[in-house]
Amino acid sequence: MTKKESGYKVIVSEYVVDYIGQLTDYANIGKKYGFTARWNLKDVPFLVQDGLSEEQAESLKLELRNIGMTAQIMESEEKKSSCAQSFLP
């Protein structure tokens, strides 16, 4: 699946656990998925990454949960608008 066909975003909705090294763990996840790490993880909700496939979004959500964050997967706005346009005459 190419980046243009991807249509999901991951948003951290809750910061559940705080521990030493959490920011480093988050930065390592960022390197793995190609996004820039935030410095204030407690300022929720925030967008982690957009333009993911469903599998990538599920995997990222699980990794965030493993470091004490609750995340949600939502359809990208771009995907929603392209779906709506396909129904227009």
Buried (B, 14 or more C-beta within 10 A) or exposed (E): EEEEEBBBBBBBEEBEEEEEEBBEBBBBBBEEBEBEBBEEBEEBEBEBBBBBBEEBBBBBBEBBEEBBBBBEBBEBEBBEEEEEEEEEE
